[in-house]
Amino acid sequence: MSVLFEPVTLGELQLANRIVMAPMTRSRALVDAVPGSDMVEYYRQRAGAGLIVAEGTAPSASGLGYCRTPGIYSVEQMAGWQRVTEAVHAEGGRIVLQLMHVGRAASRHNKPAGATTVAPSPVRALTQVFSDSHGLVDTDEPQALTLEGINEVIEEYRQAALNARQAGFDGVELHCTSGYLPMQFMASQSNLRSDAYGGDADARVRFAKEVIEAMASAIGAGRVGYRQCPGNPYNDISDRDPAATATALCQAVAPLSLAYLHIMRSPLTDLDAFTLAREHSPHPLILNDGFDGLSASAALAAGEGAAVSFGRHFIANPDLVERLKRGLPLSRFDRKSLYTPGSAGYSDYPAFQAIAQELAQ
Ligand SMILES: Cc1cc2nc3c(=O)[nH]c(=O)nc-3n(C[C@H](O)[C@H](O)[C@H](O)COP(=O)(O)O)c2cc1C
């Protein structure tokens, strides 16, 4: 497994090893979408990763849609995140922030008053989201963005990238999958526009491309990555030809010297996402979904990517890198506390050393 523990450089990001922590929404933000002490501790514990991609975070109030997810558009949110990045850096880690605008995959019950739910077209996602005040609710009927509205959202992303850097993040990742706003533009079922942002694949990827360009112009392309999972149907998304759409985005951003493409394969499609990314993207690849230590090191040894990200294994194994290095057993996470408030099932999973000490007593 030694290749996993070798350093690697992705754009301007220098990673001590090739194990990346995948972004995971954990719904622990405090009131007004502000990161609190539990989040500081949770990320500090996982700083052994070569790179942490912190959870999907809203660039604006209208980008919120789930309960207790964080933002990066207010001074208070930036101060909360600054404590997180300082803690990770103090442990020698690197951390980027995933920018996630949920678009139509939202409930107004999870947004501050006055924040709207927007999408490329007025097509509701046939899915539900959880809210603390009303339980499971249908997603909102979205308002179609005007051309002016699109420019405003792109500007929100640009400002969010600047805010992230000011809060100490090493970079940002654009969430272009899982049926959120960029993917709503990319997919033919949710984008019925007839202007420059709708129609063929090149037009449908224009929004994501312009967001990536705006973020790169703000903080430097070498600190910007993006995430794709072609064919992922999550949040009621479907596309006539997901391979062609994913390829169009890879090609549209190819001229930029981006840090990486975080490419996720989905078990729900036959599409070979890794091969598609290797063939059409010039950027270093972070591979994701369903890896363990052995399969990750085999993929890297075969030259399939530059790094591998792990999601679920990081939940109950804050010291995942150490455990993989030493061949120690992995702990299993508790599904019931994935999205509940507070430290239980979040920042209270012990490192292996603590478990071993307890057993020895
Ligand atoms: C609790 C949970 C929350 C997640 N939240 C996000 C998210 O905010 N952004 C994202 O891009 N992916 C999210 N994902 C997907 C993970 O980043 C990752 O792609 C997935 O867990 C597959 O990787 P794994 O097999 O190593 O777990 C989430 C996954 C889980 C389990």
The ligand as an SDF file (V2000), in Angstrom:
LIG
                    3D

 31 33  0  0  0  0  0  0  0  0999 V2000
  -22.9450   11.2190    5.2870 C   0  0  0  0  0  0  0  0  0  0  0  0
  -22.5010   11.5600    3.8860 C   0  0  0  0  0  0  0  0  0  0  0  0
  -22.5700   12.8780    3.4520 C   0  0  0  0  0  0  0  0  0  0  0  0
  -22.1180   13.2240    2.1630 C   0  0  0  0  0  0  0  0  0  0  0  0
  -22.1140   14.5360    1.7780 N   0  0  0  0  0  0  0  0  0  0  0  0
  -21.5300   14.9070    0.5990 C   0  0  0  0  0  0  0  0  0  0  0  0
  -21.3120   16.2800    0.2760 C   0  0  0  0  0  0  0  0  0  0  0  0
  -21.6040   17.2140    1.0430 O   0  0  0  0  0  0  0  0  0  0  0  0
  -20.7420   16.5510   -0.9270 N   0  0  0  0  0  0  0  0  0  0  0  0
  -20.3760   15.5530   -1.8040 C   0  0  0  0  0  0  0  0  0  0  0  0
  -19.8550   15.8420   -2.8860 O   0  0  0  0  0  0  0  0  0  0  0  0
  -20.5290   14.2360   -1.4980 N   0  0  0  0  0  0  0  0  0  0  0  0
  -21.0750   13.9000   -0.3100 C   0  0  0  0  0  0  0  0  0  0  0  0
  -21.1480   12.5710    0.0350 N   0  0  0  0  0  0  0  0  0  0  0  0
  -20.5350   11.5590   -0.8400 C   0  0  0  0  0  0  0  0  0  0  0  0
  -19.0930   11.2690   -0.3830 C   0  0  0  0  0  0  0  0  0  0  0  0
  -18.2630   12.3940   -0.6100 O   0  0  0  0  0  0  0  0  0  0  0  0
  -18.4950   10.0600   -1.1320 C   0  0  0  0  0  0  0  0  0  0  0  0
  -18.5390   10.3470   -2.5040 O   0  0  0  0  0  0  0  0  0  0  0  0
  -19.2500    8.7590   -0.8640 C   0  0  0  0  0  0  0  0  0  0  0  0
  -19.3630    8.5370    0.5280 O   0  0  0  0  0  0  0  0  0  0  0  0
  -18.5390    7.5690   -1.5370 C   0  0  0  0  0  0  0  0  0  0  0  0
  -17.2400    7.4240   -1.0270 O   0  0  0  0  0  0  0  0  0  0  0  0
  -16.9210    6.1850   -0.0160 P   0  0  0  0  0  0  0  0  0  0  0  0
  -17.2920    4.9400   -0.7380 O   0  0  0  0  0  0  0  0  0  0  0  0
  -15.4530    6.2770    0.2870 O   0  0  0  0  0  0  0  0  0  0  0  0
  -17.7880    6.4040    1.1950 O   0  0  0  0  0  0  0  0  0  0  0  0
  -21.6240   12.2130    1.2990 C   0  0  0  0  0  0  0  0  0  0  0  0
  -21.5820   10.8830    1.7460 C   0  0  0  0  0  0  0  0  0  0  0  0
  -22.0020   10.5500    3.0190 C   0  0  0  0  0  0  0  0  0  0  0  0
  -21.8860    9.1150    3.4890 C   0  0  0  0  0  0  0  0  0  0  0  0
  1  2  1  0
  2  3  1  0
  2 30  2  0
  3  4  2  0
  4  5  1  0
  4 28  1  0
  5  6  2  0
  6  7  1  0
  6 13  1  0
  7  8  2  0
  7  9  1  0
  9 10  1  0
 10 11  2  0
 10 12  1  0
 12 13  2  0
 13 14  1  0
 14 15  1  0
 14 28  1  0
 15 16  1  0
 16 17  1  0
 16 18  1  0
 18 19  1  0
 18 20  1  0
 20 21  1  0
 20 22  1  0
 22 23  1  0
 23 24  1  0
 24 25  2  0
 24 26  1  0
 24 27  1  0
 28 29  2  0
 29 30  1  0
 30 31  1  0
M  END
$$$$
